[in-house]
Amino acid sequence: GQNIDQPTEMTATEGAIVQINCTYQTSGFNGLFWYQQHAGEAPTFLSYNVLDGLEEKGRFSSFLSRSKGYSYLLLKELQMKDSASYLCAVRGGGATNKLIFGTGTLLAVQP
Amino acid sequence: DAGITQSPRHKVTETGTPVTLRCHQTENHRYMYWYRQDPGHGLRLIHYSYGVKDTDKGEVSDGYSVSRSKTEDFLLTLESATSSQTSVYFCAISDRGRQGQETQYFGPGTRLLVL
């Protein structure tokens, strides 16, 4: 079967660093995506990993280990506006670009 | 902004009535997708399209049909709405991102309530 696991909720403090983990088991692998979704809004693309290692983009970084079926999203210097759901998604094999989404991690940033 | 609009943005309907949601894009993207999002389930693919008149089922296609008669429009129809189809529906397109990968970008969503 295909499965993507993320913690349901996390809480962190403004200015701190938080790591959101994602583990996956899918038939085929063709990239892993992270999306941010504020309440009542559409998901927006944050990052993409297809090779092992760390991709850094400003305050956000994403890491991938294909052998372990594991990724994390690292958010530094947390701001109140980072309070949102973070969705992990895997693109499996094939040419249709279909994504399989995890249920998302709701991050609450506290002052 | 991937130039995606959805209509209507909100709809309340009654069980048994037909409902059509529209997704419109302005940038000639080949791939389009319909998802539903429910608490505890995340985003689930209903149907997708890989070209005009070319569509296929996703993981939760029962009770839904789609049509794509022109590149810019992808319609999702609930033939006879049920309360279990109360959800937020997102349309997405696939476009090439900064790293050369195909990335999905989402429309603003449609909130559907079936009474």
Interface residues (C-beta under 8 A of the other chain):
Chain A: G31 F33 E41 A42 P43 T44 F45 Y48 V50 L87 A89 R91 T96 N97 K98 L99 F101 G102 T103 G104
Chain B: Y31 Y33 G40 H41 G42 L43 R44 L45 Y48 Y50 D56 G58 F90 S94 G97 Q99 Q101 E102 T103 Q104 Y105 F106 G107 P108 G109
